[in-house]
C-alpha cells in the first residue's frame, strides 16, 4: 500500500505529459532531427506513458470528476489527435509566412519548409513507433480509412492545410520557371522537383481501397493539365516564328533539339505519368501541325539528294499518325520521274547501266534514310516492277532482272577477293588516309572491308596505334604545360578524343572493334605520355584532371554559365573514364573540394552536386561517399554559422571582430591538425564564444580547431589608401605580436629591390628576429592597385608540394588495405585458389579504381598469411586456402 501511494503521488496528469512531450517535438523540428540523448529518451518515455498508462487517465477523471470510462478516449487515441493538432499548428504557421510569396521566392520558401517539415516528421514518426505499432495498426486493421501512420498523417495535414491553399501559386511559379528554362535561362531544377514530388507523395497515400492502384489525381489536376496547355502554347508560338524566319531543314533540326530538351526535362524532374502527354503534345504542335511544309520540302530534298535531311524528315514524320503517307507518295512519284528521265535522255547503250544506278541509289536510300521501312520498300518494289513491265522496257527486261539478282552477291565476292589479295596495300592506304584526315574515303574503305571480318579486325590495330601516336604527340607539343597547366592538358586530350570519336561514329558506324580501339588508344596515351615521363610520376594525369575540375568549380570572375560548366564537366568525365589511378584522383579531388568549401570558393551547390553524381554513376556510391558527406556537412555548417550570428546579435556583449567558422565531421574531411600556436587575446574571445554556443547545441561533441587552415584580415590606417591584407592565421599572429611589441610594421613597395625580412619570415611561419640596433621603418609610400591584398598565397607552391607528398604516402597505405580486402573477399568465396588465378581475379576487381602492381599484390598475400587469414596448401606452394 505504501509503495502504491508513493507512485500515485509522483504521477503527472496527461496534460502535463503532453506539455513536456510537445516541447520535445518542437525541439525535433527546430533542430532538424538533431536531438540530445536525454531529450530523445524523454520523448519516447512520454509516448510510452500515453499509450500504456491507464492510472494517469483514472487520476485525471477523479480529479476533474467528469465522464465515465466509456466516454473517455484512450491515451493513445488522444495522443493521435494531439499530434494532428500539433502538425496542423506548424503547417498553419508556414502558410501564414509564405502565403504572400510568388514566383521563385515562393519555390525557394516551399523547398526549404517542405524539407524541414518532412525531416522533422520522419524523426517524430520514429519516436512514435510504439503508437504506430499499437493503436494505429489496430485501427487500420479495423478498416478505418481516416487513421494514418504518423508520417502519413503529417503529409495529409501538409496537403489539406497548405498545398490546397498554395497549389495555384506553386504551379504557376513552376510553369514560369520551366518557360524560363525553355528560353535558355539556367534554373535550379530542385525547386520544381520539390513541388512535383509533393503532389506525387499525396497521391501515394490516398490509395483506391479496392484496386490498390495509385491515383495520380494531384499531379494531373494541379500540374499536368496546365503544364501541357502551356507547352502547347509555347511551342505553337515558337514554331510559327521559327518557320517564318528559317529554312525548313533548319526547323527540322530545331524540332529535334526541342524534343531532346523535353526528354531531358522529363528525365530530370517531371513525373513518369507526364511523359506520354508531353510527347504527344510536342509531336502534335511541332510535327503534325507542320506536315504540309515537311511533305513539300521532302520533294526538294529528294531532288537535291540530301540524305541526312531526308533521314531527319522520315524520323520526325514517323512519330505522328499518317505522317508518312505524303512522303511515300512523293517518293513513288520521284522514282518514276527518275526512271522515265533515264528512258528519255539516255542512249540505248547507257540505258541499262543508268537504270540500275537509279535502282541502286534508291535501294540505299530506303535502307539508310528510311530504315528499310516496309512501306517504302514496297513502293520501291512496285515501282520497279511496273517499270520493268512497261512496253518500252520490254526488250531489256530480262537483262535488268539478271543484273538486279546478281549485283549484291557479285559485289561481295569481288570485294573479298580484292581485299584478301591486296591487304598490305590496303593497310598502307588506310594509314595514309588516317594521316591525311580523309574521312569520306575511310568510310568507303570500311564499307568494302566490312564483309572480311579477319582483316577488319586487323585495321583496328592500325587505328589504335595511330590514335595513340597522335595523342602522345599532341601532349608532347604542349611542352611544360602538359605538366603544369591542367586546362591545356585536358583540352588537348579532349581535342584528340573528339576528332577520332567523330571518325569512328561517322566513318565506321560505331563498329564495336573500332570503339574498343579508340578506348584502348586513349587509355594508353593519357596514362603514359611526355608529361608522366618528365614528372617521373604515373599519377600525374589523375592530379592534373583533379586540378582541372577544381579550376572549373572554383568561384572566379571569369566563371562560365552553369550550362557551360555542366557540359565541360561532362567532357572532363570522358578523360576520367580513361584514368587508371582513379583512387589518386579521388584523394586529390577530395582535398581540393575541401579547400573550396572551407575557403568559400565553391561556385555553387548544383555544380558540386552534379560532379559528385557523375563520379557516382561511373564508380559507384563507395567512391563518392566521403564527397557526399562533405557536401552535406558544408550545408549544415552554413546553417550553424547563420544561427551563431543570430545568437550574437541578441547577446549582451558583441564581438569586435567579423568572425565566421566552418564545422565539419573529423572522420570525413581530409584536413588534420599539423601544428598549433597560441593565438592573441583579441581572437580568443571569438573562439570561446562559439565553443560555448556549439556545446550548448550539441552536448558531448568535441571541437578541434584547425587554426593553420584559418585566415584573417588586417586593415591598415597609415597609408593614403585603406588597404586590407589577407593573411594566414599564423602569419596574422606574428603581425599582431610585432605590432604590440614595436607599434610599427615595415612594408616594402613592389618597386623596392630589397624585401622585408619580416614579411619573408612571417609568411614562412618563422618569428622575425630583430637585433638591438635594428631600425624598423614604415614605408608610407606603399601603394597597390588592389585595396585587398592577399598575402596568404605566398607559400602556396610549398604547401601544394607537401600535400602531394602526403597524398602519395597515404595512397600507398590505402592501396595495401584495398588489395588485402579484395584478396580476403575472393578467398572467402573460393575457399581454395592457385596463385595465378588469385592474381587474375584481384586485377579484375581493382582495375576500375587503380592498376595494382604485381609485387604489391604478392606482398599483401604474404601479409595476410602472417595475419592468418590465408595459408599455403600442404604440398602446393603456389596454392592458398582461406582460414575462417
VENNOR-V313871 format. One line per field, one symbol per residue. ss: DSSP state (2 for helix, 1 for strand, 0 for the rest). psi: psi as a letter, one per 20 degrees, with the letter a starting at -180 (. if undefined). burial: # if it has 9 or more other ideal C-beta (glycine too) atoms within 8 Angstrom, else .. Layout:
ss = ???
psi = ???
burial = ???
This chain:
ss = 02222222220002222222222222222200000022222222222222220222222222220000000000222222222222222222222222000022222222222222222222222220222222222222200000000222222222222222222222222222222222000000222222222222222220100000010022222222222222222222222222222002222222222222222222222002222222222222220222222222222222220022222222222000000022222222222222222222200222222222222222222222000002222222222222220022222222222222222222222222222220222222222222220022222222222000222222222222222222222222200022220222222222222222222222000002222222222222222002222220000222222222222221000000022222222222222222000222222222222222222001002222222222222220222222222222222222222222222220000000000000000000000000000000222222222222222220000000002220111110000000011111222222222222220000000000000022222220000000000000000000000001110000022222222222222222222222222222222222011122222222222200000002222222222222000111100111111100
psi = hgggggghhiqqrhhgggggghhhgghgghjlioqqghgghgghghggghhhohhghghgghhhkqqrhhipqrhghhggghhghgggggghggghhjhjqrbhgggggggghggggggghghhhghkhhhghegggghhhjkoijpqqghhgggghgghighhhihghggghghhhghhghjjqprohhgghgghhggggghhgnpohgikppolggggghggghghghgggghgghgggghhjqrhhhggghgggghhghghgghgiqqhiigghgghgghgghfgijhghghghgghhggiknhghghggggghiiqpjhighggghgghgggggghhghhiqrhhiggghghhgggghggghgghjkkphghggggggggghghjqhijhhkgghggggghigghggggggggggghkgggggghggghghikmhghhgghghhihingghghhhhhggghgggghgghghhhichhihhohgggghgghggggghhgghgghjkkphhhghgggggghghhioahghggikpijgggghhghghghgippqhjprqghhggghhghhhgghhipgmhhhgggghgghggggghikjpgrgggghggggghghhirhhhjgggghghgggghhhhggghgghhhhiqhpqqjqopqrpprphigqiqqohrrqpqqhhighgggghgggghhhnpiqppopmhiirqqpppqkjrhqoqoppqqghghggggghhhgijqpppprhiqhrqphggghghjjqpppprhjqppqpnijpqqhqhooojiihjgggggggggghghghgggghggggggggggghhghgqqrgghggghggghihhgrnqqghhggghghghghikhrqqqpinijqqppo.
burial = .......#..#.##..##.###.##.###.#.#.#...##.###.######.#..##.###..........#..##########.###.###.##..#..#....######.#############.##.###.####.##.......#.##########.###..##.#############.....#..#######.######.#.#........#.###.###.###.###.###.##..##....#########.##.##..##...##.###.###.###########.#######.##....#.##########.#..##.###.#######.##..##..#....##.###.###.##.######..#..##.##.###..##....#...#..##.##..#....#..##.###..#..##.###.##....#..##.##.##..#..##################.###.#..##..##.###.######..##.######..#.###############.####.#....################.......#..##.#########.#####################...##..#######.###..#...##..#####.#####..##.##..##............####...##.........##..#####.###.###..........###..####.#..#...#################.....#####......#.######....#.......#.##..#......#.##..#.......##..##.##..###.###.######.....###..##.###.##..##.#...##.###.###...##.##.....####..
